[in-house]
Amino acid sequence: MTEGLRERKKRETRERISDIATGLFIARGFDNVTVAEVAQAADVSVNTVFNYFSTKEDLFADRQELAVELPQQVLRERGPGESVVRAFRRDFLDAVGTRHWRYGLNAGNDVFTRVVNASPALVARMREVGDGRERGLARALASELEAGPGDLTPSMVAAHVLNTTRILSEHAVAMMLAGEPWERIEPSLRAQAESAFDLLEAGLGDVGGLGRRADDGGEDAEGDEPQGEDQHH
């Protein structure tokens, strides 16, 4: 569907306000910048800022809705015979190779992390985003498993998978903050990721049939090689 002129202008205005706000937050700290100062720098009114962003935190965490949706996308798009764990292993390793922001591996995320860590409000918001990712993945898993309301399996699987990616991401960011170059971070992160997902796969296995999709022709998912693993854009 083609984006209309009105929609394009609204998107461009939103992106401009967010970019200007992020620059101010990085330069001065999140808690030291007011929404009024963002509006002035962007040459818009405060009301206009709030038309696009419900809260000040939304100005900084402008990708939060997409971040919450991404784990569900990984689940939906796994291939025939590909287990949940293998899908997230493939996706995480792809993000390592492409340095994609979805796991906080992009260049400059150390700066982003410093801004977040210096602001209790942003720390709380990032925690909310993480909780939202976990709840969303658990709901998607529950739907596939046809789990009853009292079945904790979807929540447990979602927690294990996303805690694994979170710990790996935090390991990488800690190395960034310590000044390590990506050329040294990447091989260490890959090795840690392979070990972590091996442990996860050994523990979770084919939970509730989630190691295979309905269209896999009944082949044994555990005997198949992961599809597309380590392929980078």
MARTOR-792629 format. One line per field, with one value per residue: x, z, y of N, C-alpha, C in turn; residue in three letters. Coordinates in pm, whole numbers. Each point is the difference from the previous one (the first is absolute). Layout:
N
n.x [X / ...]
n.z [Z / ...]
n.y [Y / ...]
ca.x [X / ...]
ca.z [Z / ...]
ca.y [Y / ...]
c.x [X / ...]
c.z [Z / ...]
c.y [Y / ...]
zanu [ALA / ...]
END
This chain:
233
n.x [85 / -24 / 105 / -108 / -21 / -124 / -9 / 56 / -74 / -103 / 35 / 24 / -114 / -60 / 58 / -33 / -119 / -16 / 47 / -71 / -106 / 26 / 25 / -108 / -69 / 60 / -23 / -122 / -46 / -68 / 41 / 99 / -80 / -66 / -128 / -10 / 113 / -55 / -115 / 69 / 79 / -117 / -13 / -50 / -130 / -12 / -116 / 75 / 95 / -94 / -25 / 132 / 26 / -53 / 126 / 73 / -26 / -120 / 44 / 43 / -105 / 34 / 82 / -59 / -95 / 95 / 69 / -120 / -18 / 127 / -4 / -118 / 66 / 100 / -94 / -68 / 120 / -2 / 101 / -40 / -38 / -16 / 70 / -69 / 72 / -12 / -127 / 0 / 58 / -74 / -108 / 42 / 40 / -117 / -56 / 72 / -31 / -123 / 31 / -107 / -80 / -64 / 131 / -7 / 24 / -82 / 76 / 58 / -27 / 134 / -12 / -85 / 80 / 101 / -71 / -33 / 123 / 12 / -106 / -43 / -47 / 116 / 67 / -95 / 14 / 133 / -21 / -81 / 90 / 97 / -77 / -17 / 130 / 24 / -87 / 46 / 125 / -27 / -65 / 101 / 85 / -75 / -7 / 130 / 22 / -90 / 83 / -36 / -95 / 0 / 27 / 104 / -14 / -97 / -39 / 15 / -51 / -96 / -11 / 9 / -77 / -86 / 3 / 0 / -88 / -71 / 31 / -20 / -111 / -31 / 39 / -64 / -106 / 17 / 25 / -111 / -66 / 62 / -53 / -53 / 83 / -92 / 116 / 9 / -103 / -4 / 128 / 24 / -74 / 55 / 116 / -20 / -41 / 96 / 83 / -44 / -5 / 120 / 31 / -46 / 58 / 108 / -25 / -27 / 95 / -86 / -8 / -84 / 100 / 53 / 61 / -129 / -12 / -124 / 76 / 59 / -118 / 3 / 97 / 101 / -55 / 13 / -34 / -73 / 78 / 38 / -108 / 97 / 50 / 41 / -116 / 82 / -66]
n.z [0 / -97 / 56 / 51 / -59 / 47 / -32 / -118 / -8 / 42 / -82 / -97 / 38 / 10 / -112 / -51 / 60 / -34 / -121 / -1 / 49 / -82 / -95 / 44 / 2 / -114 / -44 / 55 / -41 / 7 / 126 / -79 / -79 / -23 / 2 / 78 / 51 / 3 / 44 / 82 / 29 / 7 / 59 / 107 / 19 / 131 / -33 / -96 / 89 / 85 / -114 / -4 / 121 / 56 / 11 / 89 / 74 / -57 / 31 / 106 / 51 / -113 / 24 / 113 / -81 / -86 / 102 / 42 / -123 / -1 / 131 / -7 / -65 / 88 / 91 / -54 / -16 / 107 / -52 / -100 / 109 / 3 / 106 / 107 / 70 / -99 / 1 / 133 / -4 / -104 / 62 / 115 / -58 / -62 / 116 / 44 / -106 / 19 / 126 / 3 / 3 / -63 / 8 / -37 / -119 / -29 / -92 / 109 / 14 / 4 / -93 / -74 / 30 / -24 / -103 / -36 / 21 / -59 / -51 / 125 / -59 / -64 / 113 / 61 / -96 / 3 / 132 / -18 / -84 / 85 / 98 / -81 / -28 / 129 / 39 / -97 / 26 / 128 / -36 / -80 / 96 / 86 / -99 / -27 / 132 / -27 / 72 / 105 / 61 / 50 / -130 / 80 / -80 / -62 / 121 / 37 / -115 / 1 / 128 / -21 / -108 / 50 / 110 / -82 / -85 / 110 / 58 / -117 / -15 / 127 / -30 / -117 / 57 / 97 / -100 / -62 / 116 / -1 / -117 / 10 / -101 / -96 / -61 / 124 / -5 / -133 / -12 / 102 / -57 / -117 / 59 / 70 / -116 / -69 / 100 / 3 / -134 / 5 / 105 / -66 / -111 / 73 / 56 / -110 / -86 / -32 / 69 / 39 / -69 / 76 / 1 / -31 / -125 / -11 / -71 / 104 / -31 / 130 / -60 / 44 / 70 / 101 / -108 / -21 / -96 / 84 / -47 / -82 / 88 / 63 / -61 / -52 / 27]
n.y [-119 / 90 / 56 / 56 / 117 / -6 / -129 / 29 / 112 / -73 / -98 / 88 / 59 / -117 / -42 / 118 / -2 / -129 / 28 / 111 / -64 / -102 / 91 / 64 / -113 / -32 / 123 / 1 / -118 / -113 / -10 / 41 / -68 / 113 / -35 / 105 / -44 / -120 / 48 / 77 / -101 / -63 / 118 / -64 / -10 / 22 / 59 / 53 / 23 / 41 / 63 / 1 / 50 / -109 / -41 / 61 / -109 / 22 / 120 / -66 / -63 / 62 / -102 / 41 / 50 / 38 / 48 / 38 / 39 / 37 / -33 / 60 / 94 / -11 / -7 / 100 / 54 / -82 / -67 / -81 / -65 / 131 / -38 / 31 / -86 / -87 / 37 / 2 / -118 / -38 / 48 / -53 / -113 / 10 / 33 / -104 / -73 / 46 / -28 / -76 / 105 / -101 / -27 / 126 / -55 / 97 / 54 / 47 / -130 / 9 / 94 / -72 / -102 / 83 / 47 / -124 / -47 / 118 / -62 / 11 / 110 / 13 / -21 / 71 / 92 / -17 / 4 / 104 / 49 / -35 / 50 / 104 / -6 / -21 / 95 / 80 / -40 / 16 / 110 / 33 / -35 / 67 / 90 / -14 / 5 / 96 / 76 / -67 / 73 / -122 / -13 / -24 / -104 / 68 / 34 / -128 / -44 / 92 / -26 / -129 / 8 / 87 / -73 / -104 / 52 / 26 / -113 / -59 / 72 / -23 / -123 / 8 / 55 / -89 / -83 / 45 / -1 / -117 / 35 / -123 / -22 / 24 / 20 / 45 / 82 / 11 / -41 / 82 / 96 / -31 / -13 / 111 / 54 / -59 / 26 / 126 / 4 / -55 / 75 / 106 / -43 / -27 / 118 / 72 / -40 / -94 / 114 / -90 / -55 / 98 / -119 / -6 / 36 / 42 / 83 / -65 / -51 / 33 / 71 / -69 / 101 / -88 / -70 / 110 / 47 / 98 / 57 / 35 / -87 / 108 / 20 / 86 / 115]
ca.x [-85 / 83 / -14 / -50 / 79 / -28 / 63 / 144 / 38 / -13 / 111 / 123 / -3 / 23 / 140 / 84 / -11 / 70 / 145 / 47 / -8 / 106 / 126 / 4 / 13 / 137 / 93 / -20 / -63 / -145 / -70 / 37 / -64 / -145 / -74 / -5 / 127 / -6 / -92 / 67 / 106 / -64 / -83 / -141 / -55 / 0 / -117 / 34 / 83 / -85 / -86 / 75 / 59 / -85 / 82 / 139 / 75 / -26 / 89 / 128 / -27 / -98 / -17 / -41 / -106 / 63 / 82 / -90 / -55 / 102 / 7 / -113 / 32 / 94 / -78 / -87 / 74 / 92 / -22 / -47 / 94 / 88 / -55 / 1 / 136 / 82 / -39 / 61 / 144 / 26 / -27 / 101 / 127 / -14 / 15 / 143 / 69 / -43 / 2 / -134 / -40 / -106 / 58 / 90 / 137 / 35 / 103 / -57 / -89 / 63 / -43 / -140 / -4 / 43 / -112 / -102 / 45 / 7 / -136 / -93 / -122 / 28 / 22 / -134 / -64 / 61 / -50 / -136 / 11 / 40 / -116 / -95 / 51 / -21 / -143 / -46 / 47 / -73 / -134 / 13 / 28 / -122 / -89 / 48 / -12 / -139 / 14 / -108 / 35 / 84 / 123 / 111 / 105 / 36 / 72 / 132 / 82 / 30 / 97 / 130 / 56 / 34 / 108 / 125 / 42 / 31 / 130 / 99 / 7 / 65 / 143 / 59 / -1 / 101 / 129 / 2 / 21 / 139 / 87 / 46 / -45 / -93 / 77 / 31 / -125 / -81 / 29 / -35 / -146 / -48 / 29 / -90 / -136 / -13 / -7 / -125 / -113 / 14 / -57 / -144 / -63 / 4 / -96 / -138 / -33 / -116 / -106 / -136 / -5 / 41 / 119 / -38 / -118 / -102 / 25 / 133 / -10 / 18 / 139 / 54 / 65 / 125 / 105 / 31 / 91 / -67 / -2 / 39 / 79 / 126 / -2 / -11 / -40]
ca.z [0 / -14 / 106 / -50 / 35 / 140 / 86 / -9 / 77 / 142 / 35 / -1 / 117 / 117 / 0 / 27 / 143 / 74 / -22 / 73 / 142 / 32 / 2 / 125 / 113 / 0 / 32 / 132 / 94 / -15 / 107 / -3 / -116 / 12 / -125 / -58 / -70 / -122 / -92 / -50 / -92 / -119 / -57 / 7 / 133 / 94 / -34 / -117 / 49 / 66 / -100 / -58 / 106 / 119 / 117 / -29 / -21 / -136 / -91 / -4 / -34 / -107 / -68 / 99 / -49 / -88 / 83 / 65 / -103 / -69 / 37 / -58 / -141 / -10 / 20 / -116 / -124 / 1 / -113 / 28 / 77 / 82 / 134 / 52 / 41 / -119 / -68 / 69 / -22 / -134 / -3 / 78 / -71 / -113 / 54 / 28 / -125 / -62 / 105 / -2 / 127 / 70 / 121 / 58 / -45 / -98 / 37 / 74 / 108 / 128 / 34 / 38 / 130 / 102 / 24 / 73 / 136 / 81 / 25 / 56 / -81 / -118 / 46 / 22 / -129 / -67 / 68 / -50 / -136 / 14 / 49 / -110 / -94 / 57 / 2 / -137 / -47 / 74 / -59 / -130 / 27 / 54 / -112 / -77 / 82 / 45 / 144 / 85 / 79 / 114 / -46 / 9 / -96 / -91 / 74 / 36 / -121 / -39 / 96 / -21 / -128 / -1 / 97 / -66 / -92 / 78 / 64 / -106 / -42 / 107 / -6 / -111 / 30 / 104 / -69 / -71 / 99 / 44 / -108 / -89 / -138 / -41 / -55 / 111 / 66 / -79 / 18 / 136 / 10 / -75 / 78 / 115 / -48 / -35 / 125 / 69 / -69 / 20 / 131 / -6 / -79 / 79 / 109 / -46 / -100 / -87 / 98 / -49 / -145 / -61 / -81 / -138 / -44 / -56 / -142 / -20 / -60 / 101 / 19 / 135 / 4 / 73 / -83 / -109 / 26 / 0 / -132 / -13 / 113 / -31 / -126 / 31 / -109]
ca.y [119 / 118 / 99 / 127 / 118 / 34 / -101 / 18 / 119 / -33 / -89 / 78 / 88 / -85 / -41 / 118 / 32 / -104 / 13 / 118 / -33 / -95 / 75 / 77 / -92 / -52 / 108 / 60 / -92 / -2 / 72 / 141 / 62 / 6 / -12 / 135 / 23 / -81 / 68 / 120 / -41 / -56 / 107 / -37 / 26 / -114 / -82 / -81 / -111 / -98 / -62 / -111 / -81 / 13 / 35 / 36 / -124 / -47 / 72 / -72 / -141 / 13 / -128 / -97 / -86 / -97 / -88 / -96 / -88 / -78 / -143 / -71 / -15 / -113 / -122 / -21 / -18 / -113 / -88 / -136 / -79 / 84 / 18 / 137 / 33 / 14 / 124 / 113 / -12 / 52 / 143 / 71 / -4 / 92 / 136 / 17 / 23 / 125 / 103 / 57 / 60 / -74 / -56 / 99 / -25 / 103 / 98 / 111 / -40 / 30 / 136 / -17 / -66 / 96 / 92 / -75 / -33 / 122 / 50 / -99 / -7 / -82 / -137 / -56 / -18 / -114 / -120 / -19 / -53 / -139 / -75 / -7 / -100 / -132 / -30 / -19 / -130 / -103 / -9 / -65 / -140 / -61 / -20 / -114 / -120 / -11 / -19 / 48 / 118 / -33 / -64 / 94 / -34 / 110 / 105 / -51 / -5 / 139 / 55 / -64 / 43 / 142 / 22 / -40 / 106 / 120 / -18 / 9 / 140 / 76 / -36 / 75 / 143 / 22 / 6 / 128 / 106 / -11 / 48 / -107 / 15 / -105 / -112 / -90 / -36 / -93 / -144 / -40 / -3 / -116 / -121 / 1 / -23 / -141 / -76 / 32 / -61 / -145 / -28 / 26 / -105 / -124 / 10 / 16 / -101 / 25 / 23 / -1 / -7 / 126 / -20 / -27 / 72 / -89 / -24 / -56 / -132 / -103 / -38 / 19 / 131 / -4 / -56 / 91 / 108 / 130 / 59 / 139 / 46 / 68 / 73 / 141 / 86]
c.x [88 / -28 / -43 / 86 / -19 / 71 / 152 / 47 / -9 / 114 / 131 / 8 / 30 / 147 / 93 / -4 / 77 / 151 / 58 / -1 / 113 / 135 / 16 / 22 / 142 / 99 / -10 / -55 / -151 / -71 / 29 / -62 / -151 / -65 / -10 / 128 / 7 / -87 / 66 / 107 / -56 / -89 / -146 / -50 / 11 / -117 / 28 / 87 / -88 / -104 / 66 / 53 / -77 / 77 / 139 / 83 / -20 / 88 / 132 / -20 / -102 / -20 / -61 / -110 / 56 / 83 / -86 / -51 / 103 / 11 / -116 / 22 / 97 / -75 / -82 / 79 / 100 / -39 / -54 / 108 / 91 / -66 / 6 / 142 / 89 / -33 / 65 / 153 / 36 / -17 / 106 / 133 / -3 / 20 / 146 / 74 / -32 / 6 / -134 / -42 / -95 / 50 / 104 / 144 / 49 / 110 / -69 / -93 / 62 / -38 / -145 / -11 / 42 / -113 / -108 / 41 / 6 / -137 / -89 / -127 / 21 / 28 / -134 / -70 / 58 / -45 / -142 / 1 / 38 / -115 / -104 / 41 / -31 / -148 / -51 / 42 / -76 / -141 / 5 / 27 / -125 / -99 / 41 / -17 / -144 / -3 / -121 / 46 / 91 / 133 / 112 / 108 / 35 / 80 / 140 / 92 / 40 / 105 / 139 / 66 / 45 / 102 / 135 / 50 / 37 / 140 / 112 / 19 / 71 / 149 / 69 / 10 / 103 / 139 / 14 / 34 / 144 / 98 / 53 / -50 / -89 / 74 / 39 / -127 / -71 / 35 / -34 / -151 / -57 / 22 / -93 / -143 / -21 / -14 / -134 / -120 / 8 / -63 / -152 / -72 / -1 / -106 / -145 / -40 / -114 / -123 / -136 / -12 / 45 / 131 / -34 / -125 / -96 / 29 / 135 / -3 / 27 / 142 / 43 / 79 / 135 / 114 / 42 / 104 / -77 / 10 / 43 / 88 / 131 / 0 / -33 / -45 / 122]
c.z [0 / 111 / -59 / 50 / 148 / 95 / -1 / 82 / 150 / 46 / 8 / 120 / 127 / 10 / 33 / 147 / 83 / -14 / 78 / 150 / 41 / 7 / 128 / 120 / 10 / 45 / 146 / 105 / -6 / 102 / -1 / -117 / 19 / -136 / -68 / -77 / -129 / -103 / -61 / -103 / -131 / -71 / -14 / 140 / 88 / -32 / -120 / 40 / 61 / -94 / -60 / 105 / 129 / 122 / -46 / -29 / -141 / -103 / -17 / -46 / -114 / -80 / 90 / -51 / -91 / 81 / 70 / -99 / -56 / 44 / -58 / -149 / -22 / 12 / -125 / -123 / 3 / -110 / 39 / 73 / 90 / 136 / 40 / 35 / -122 / -77 / 67 / -9 / -135 / -4 / 75 / -74 / -125 / 48 / 37 / -129 / -66 / 97 / 5 / 139 / 80 / 124 / 61 / -41 / -99 / 53 / 69 / 112 / 138 / 47 / 48 / 141 / 112 / 34 / 82 / 145 / 91 / 38 / 57 / -83 / -123 / 37 / 19 / -133 / -75 / 64 / -47 / -141 / 4 / 46 / -111 / -105 / 50 / 0 / -141 / -56 / 70 / -57 / -135 / 15 / 51 / -111 / -81 / 76 / 36 / 149 / 75 / 86 / 119 / -38 / -4 / -105 / -94 / 69 / 36 / -121 / -42 / 92 / -24 / -128 / 5 / 107 / -60 / -93 / 77 / 63 / -103 / -46 / 104 / 5 / -109 / 32 / 108 / -62 / -79 / 97 / 52 / -108 / -92 / -142 / -39 / -55 / 108 / 71 / -76 / 20 / 139 / 14 / -73 / 79 / 120 / -42 / -36 / 126 / 71 / -65 / 3 / 133 / -2 / -76 / 74 / 109 / -46 / -99 / -89 / 88 / -69 / -151 / -69 / -77 / -145 / -33 / -68 / -144 / -25 / -53 / 96 / 20 / 143 / 5 / 66 / -84 / -113 / 42 / 1 / -138 / 6 / 112 / -48 / -137 / 28 / -122 / -53]
c.y [124 / 100 / 133 / 116 / 37 / -96 / 16 / 118 / -27 / -89 / 78 / 93 / -79 / -38 / 117 / 36 / -102 / 12 / 118 / -28 / -93 / 69 / 80 / -90 / -54 / 107 / 44 / -94 / 12 / 88 / 150 / 76 / -4 / -18 / 136 / 31 / -82 / 71 / 123 / -36 / -54 / 101 / -43 / 35 / -123 / -91 / -90 / -119 / -108 / -61 / -124 / -97 / 23 / 47 / 41 / -124 / -53 / 70 / -74 / -144 / -5 / -128 / -105 / -93 / -108 / -99 / -106 / -103 / -98 / -147 / -81 / -23 / -116 / -132 / -32 / -43 / -116 / -99 / -136 / -79 / 80 / 25 / 147 / 42 / 21 / 128 / 121 / -6 / 62 / 151 / 80 / 4 / 88 / 144 / 28 / 36 / 133 / 119 / 73 / 46 / -87 / -73 / 94 / -14 / 105 / 92 / 118 / -40 / 18 / 140 / -2 / -56 / 94 / 97 / -69 / -20 / 122 / 54 / -109 / -15 / -88 / -145 / -70 / -26 / -119 / -131 / -31 / -59 / -148 / -88 / -16 / -102 / -141 / -39 / -28 / -135 / -112 / -17 / -74 / -150 / -73 / -30 / -122 / -131 / -33 / -27 / 56 / 116 / -29 / -63 / 104 / -24 / 116 / 110 / -44 / -3 / 141 / 60 / -57 / 53 / 146 / 38 / -38 / 110 / 127 / -10 / 11 / 144 / 85 / -29 / 81 / 149 / 33 / 9 / 129 / 113 / -2 / 43 / -106 / 25 / -117 / -121 / -100 / -46 / -112 / -147 / -50 / -15 / -120 / -130 / -10 / -33 / -147 / -86 / 21 / -67 / -153 / -41 / 14 / -111 / -133 / 2 / 2 / -108 / 44 / 17 / 0 / -8 / 126 / -12 / -31 / 81 / -97 / -37 / -65 / -143 / -113 / -45 / 29 / 129 / -7 / -56 / 91 / 100 / 130 / 62 / 145 / 50 / 59 / 65 / 144 / 77 / 73]
zanu [MET / THR / GLU / GLY / LEU / ARG / GLU / ARG / LYS / LYS / ARG / GLU / THR / ARG / GLU / ARG / ILE / SER / ASP / ILE / ALA / THR / GLY / LEU / PHE / ILE / ALA / ARG / GLY / PHE / ASP / ASN / VAL / THR / VAL / ALA / GLU / VAL / ALA / GLN / ALA / ALA / ASP / VAL / SER / VAL / ASN / THR / VAL / PHE / ASN / TYR / PHE / SER / THR / LYS / GLU / ASP / LEU / PHE / ALA / ASP / ARG / GLN / GLU / LEU / ALA / VAL / GLU / LEU / PRO / GLN / GLN / VAL / LEU / ARG / GLU / ARG / GLY / PRO / GLY / GLU / SER / VAL / VAL / ARG / ALA / PHE / ARG / ARG / ASP / PHE / LEU / ASP / ALA / VAL / GLY / THR / ARG / HIS / TRP / ARG / TYR / GLY / LEU / ASN / ALA / GLY / ASN / ASP / VAL / PHE / THR / ARG / VAL / VAL / ASN / ALA / SER / PRO / ALA / LEU / VAL / ALA / ARG / MET / ARG / GLU / VAL / GLY / ASP / GLY / ARG / GLU / ARG / GLY / LEU / ALA / ARG / ALA / LEU / ALA / SER / GLU / LEU / GLU / ALA / GLY / PRO / GLY / ASP / LEU / THR / PRO / SER / MET / VAL / ALA / ALA / HIS / VAL / LEU / ASN / THR / THR / ARG / ILE / LEU / SER / GLU / HIS / ALA / VAL / ALA / MET / MET / LEU / ALA / GLY / GLU / PRO / TRP / GLU / ARG / ILE / GLU / PRO / SER / LEU / ARG / ALA / GLN / ALA / GLU / SER / ALA / PHE / ASP / LEU / LEU / GLU / ALA / GLY / LEU / GLY / ASP / VAL / GLY / GLY / LEU / GLY / ARG / ARG / ALA / ASP / ASP / GLY / GLY / GLU / ASP / ALA / GLU / GLY / ASP / GLU / PRO / GLN / GLY / GLU / ASP / GLN / HIS / HIS]
END
